[in-house]
Amino acid sequence: MSRAVLSVGSNLGDRLALLQSAVDGLGSAVRAVSGVYETEAWGGVEQGPFLNAVLIVEDPAADERGWLRRAHELEQAAERVRSQRWGPRTLDVDVISCHDSVGTEVRSDDDELTLPHPRAHLRAFVLVPWLSVDPEARLTVDGRPRPVADLLDELEPAERAGVSSTDLVLQL
């Protein structure tokens, strides 16, 4: 069994439907779904705002590479085009963290997959929804497990303020 935290985002097309397609595509593996948040694009590329959410998923057959493969399959099904780094996208699915069957956080540092996600602790659009579904969440940063709430508190106020709750809902 592995448990993963996935961040999903969309800023092209029917953004909510594309996020819902990720939930639907993961099916019974989804254990929790955050609320939907709207955020300004991150990374300096001029583009429209994103809808973002976090999913907690579990699957006895999946490991960290399996979650990455599923993330890519979901993006491919949403016809994501990777033409510009941090550019607009129909669906972005990032594996933020993964824990193995005994609850140990999986570490990976290769060209294909870095875990925990190397920039998650800098992104309020990941931390805010994650805390909404797991208030006790922890993420390893610089080799040390840290409460996600503390990581969020350390961000600039403008970064935190750029994440707005919506009335939109993803269905399990």
C-alpha positions, 0 to 999 in steps of 0.5 A, spaced: 500 500 500 502 506 498 499 513 500 500 519 496 498 527 496 497 529 489 496 536 487 491 538 481 491 544 477 488 547 471 487 554 467 485 552 460 478 550 458 473 547 463 477 548 469 473 544 474 471 539 469 478 537 468 480 537 475 474 532 476 477 528 470 483 527 475 478 525 481 474 520 476 480 517 473 483 515 480 477 512 482 477 508 488 484 510 490 481 517 492 481 517 499 480 525 500 479 531 496 480 538 498 476 544 496 477 548 490 481 554 490 483 559 485 490 562 484 494 566 480 499 563 475 505 561 478 512 561 475 512 568 471 508 566 465 503 571 463 496 566 463 489 566 466 488 563 473 488 556 475 483 552 479 487 548 484 486 542 489 489 536 493 487 529 492 489 524 498 490 517 494 491 510 496 493 504 492 496 497 495 499 496 488 502 503 487 508 505 488 511 512 487 513 511 480 506 508 479 503 514 481 507 518 477 505 514 471 498 515 473 499 523 473 502 523 466 496 518 464 491 523 467 494 529 463 495 525 457 487 524 457 486 531 458 490 533 452 495 537 456 501 540 451 508 541 454 510 547 450 512 552 455 515 551 462 510 553 467 505 555 462 498 554 461 495 547 461 489 543 461 491 539 467 497 539 471 498 533 476 504 533 481 506 528 486 507 532 492 509 526 497 508 518 497 508 514 503 510 506 503 505 501 506 509 502 513 508 510 513 515 511 511 516 517 506 519 515 500 525 519 497 527 519 490 532 524 487 532 522 479 531 526 473 524 523 472 521 523 479 524 528 485 520 526 492 518 529 496 516 535 491 522 540 491 518 546 490 511 544 494 513 548 500 514 554 496 507 554 493 501 556 497 496 553 492 499 546 494 499 547 502 493 551 503 488 545 500 493 540 503 492 542 510 484 543 508 484 535 508 490 533 512 491 538 518 496 534 521 500 534 514 508 533 514 513 534 508 520 533 508 524 539 507 532 540 507 532 533 510 527 534 515 520 533 516 516 539 517 508 541 519 505 543 512 502 549 517 509 551 519 511 551 511 505 555 510 506 560 515 513 561 512 511 564 506 510 571 504 503 574 506 502 575 498 503 568 496 498 566 501 493 571 500 493 569 492 490 562 494 482 564 494 477 559 496 471 557 491 464 554 492 466 549 487 466 542 489 469 536 486 465 529 487 468 523 489 
